Amino acid sequence: MSKNEKKDEDVRVGVFICHCGSNIGGLIDCKKLADYAGTLLNVAHSEDNLYTCSETGLTAIKAAVEEHNLNRVIVASCTPRTHEPLFRECISDAGLNPYLFNFVNIRDQCTWVHMKDAEGAYNKAMDLVRMGVAKAIKLEPLDMVKVDINPAALVIGGGVAGMSAALNLSRQGFKTYLVEKEDKLGGRLNSLYKLFPHDINASEFITNIISNLQKSPNLEVMTSSKVSNIDGFVGNYQVEVLQDNNVRNLEVGAIIVAVGSTLPDSTGLFRYDGKKVITQYEFEPILMKRELAAKDIVMIQCAGSRNDKRPYCASVCCMTALKNALIIKEQKPEANVTILFRDLYTPGTQYEDYYRKAREKGILFVKYDVDRVPNVEDNLIRVFNEFIGDEVLISYDLLVLSTPLVANSDNKELAQMLKVPTESNNFFLEAHVKLRPSDFATDGVFIGGSAKWPVDIAESITQGYSAAARASTILSHDTIEVEGATSSLPVYNKNLCSGCEVCIKVCPFHAIKKNENDEIEIIQALCKGCGVCGATCTNHALVIKHFTDDQILSEIYAYGGGR
Amino acid sequence: MGFEPKLLGFLCNWCSYAGADLAGVSRIQYPPNMRVIRVMCSGRVDPGFVIEAIELGIDGVYVMGCHIGDCHYLEGNYEAVKKFDMTKEFLKLVGLEERIRLDWVSASEGVRFGEVVSKFVTDIKELGPSPLSGDHPDNELLEKVRAIKMAVSSNRMRALVGRERKITEEENVYGEKYPVERFKELMLQAIKEEYERHRILLSLEDESKSIKDLAAELGIDPSIVLEHMLILKSRSEVDFQQIIKNTPIFMRL
């Protein structure tokens, strides 16, 4: 409970109806809606505002809390997904516990979607406000949970994203462990020759980063190592690492997933044989050793990607092909290079130059269609080009396939240990693509680099730093507060619990256990408040804070009417 | 004016509620019949909530969550399926099963959200108003739905549905898996039994009755009523009250 919480025992609800300019007010009568809200039980004050989220609106809320001694606040406007934090902070400033705020969505889910039915929208808004008030009456103040933070970090994956993250964290002064499953650091960089956009040597680039890593006093690198178990929660993770069959136990406050991606099996793809038909990754060492013997070289883009089986664009293959095509021209100016592509992806301010240069050097670009993929024969490729409206025949003595990066096969295993999700292609799934791109929904676990999606070196570094920055927002504190709206077994319900343990089984976060007294205990820092245990509890003993049975039922009654 | 269905939707915060917001941002238009209750996860939707809404005469209840495999809480929507399937089986006993629906709408499926809600409105319109709506609900049906509400809240049903995934998807200590089909049969049998038992309990709330009277009133074979009664007695839900002309009369405890 916040220290200066209002002591008033009576429930006094304040309702604020937002016009959102004309977004809501343009369709329904907000003044009338506010008057209606004023007639509802326990509503001590109601008003309409042009923009409740503006400084004027927020000031009006604070003033009304003071003047009318409000202890519940409702704002009917946009959506809690964007504006709930703002209003919670506002009522907190006014001396109320932030959980005494309730949101009613009358814009995104009402006026915007019923623009041709003003009456229907108004009736819906009335019901929603009534339901919102019913829930607000039942709201209870909640405490945030305080958790101690161990200022150490684990970075899983020693590729360029992981190395960047580890370097950043150790330089900030946090004890950092960098775990790599191969016997050396560098990841994908080890198999590359030159890197776009500046054509620097990959080997020099890694040597540089590794020497920086070695200079860092807080950093411990563990190669040939694999994470085998993870327990605990934000600020207090216990990690078991297997290194050459020895078990090491680490204690860290935050974890960064930077496991990168892997190469697909190219068997059966465009007559792939590893000799005359190879992948870009197999082509890199040939260029590195300057052993290019072929004269007619063809590259096929989107080989094994952007199809039904693998619908995504691997983002790095276009630039890899352009870069390697230019290197061919440099090493062997007389070589003929043809790139067969579906769409060419050269974003940003520097990559398009590669395409222009390639055209200047005489590299041919032939567009093909996904429905008519190139037909590879012994020394000849037939490809239908829709601009010409005919089949183009290209002879080759080396065919290089631009195959995509794919998710690691052991991602699922790691995801289960971390209790984080993966998406349909088996890459890791962040908490929100725009709002929280470096976070997982699980507190204290972060992500960067190709583990999330295939990205190039520059982007890997950016994301590595970003994940490190996000991790440091936790590691730099002695304690942090985590969500208070969790599952709970209140003292008054203890005798209801039969000890059946169904809740333990359904909890995906292992947040429920039996303590030494054989009683059910919820580890609040682990609980994410999904409420599955509450809907499952055989004796209705568990209470899901902020989404209690009582609160949800009161919404149902407010809509359905009493009976 | 034609029949405008009164619908309720339970939307999970991360996918469906976000999808509904996106429908708004994209100005997708759909009929205004559904009111939304936001929950953090579709797995939070207690079968009791759904039955409560049906009992109140709400014409249709929609439960929406993240697509299978995309749950923000890893597997809450798997639990939602189990709970929903059980609820639907119960409602089949009284012919109201088409009034509830479960669907997956992701945060990026604003268009789809509009489509599935519109479809639900159309389908419920076709089905007509709930027999439990209005000022004169079908009282016999109401009694039955009340029995269902008690049954879905009962320890036995909750324990069964809560353990379903554990029992059917994981092996026990002997390395055996319980066959899904057999579990389904068990579940259906439990649903029927608990429905009848809770009808008996409800009927005994007003006055004490004999087995014969209960059998006639509820349309259940007397021998089955007797079996239920013995189990209810062992659960300390009912007891003998008195014997009138050699007939035992039972009362609710």
Interface residues (C-beta under 8 A of the other chain):
Chain A: T79 P80 R81 N105 R107 D108 Q109 C110 W112 V113 H114 M115 K116 D117 G120 A121 N123 K124 D127 L128 M131 K419 P421 E423 S424 L429 A441 A485 S498 C500 V502 C503 K505 V506 P508 F509 K528 G529 C530 G531 V532 G534 A535 T536 C537 T538 N539 H540 I544 F547 D549 I552 L553 E555 I556 Y557 Y559 G560 G561 R563
Chain B: K6 L8 N13 Y17 A18 A20 D21 A23 G24 V25 R27 I28 Q29 Y30 P31 P32 N33 R35 V36 I37 R38 V39 M40 C41 G43 R44 V45 D46 P47 G48 F49 E52 A53 E55 L56 G57 I58 G69 D70 C71 H72 Y73 L74 E75 G76 E79 K83 G114 S153 N155 R158 A159 V161 G162 R163 R165 K166
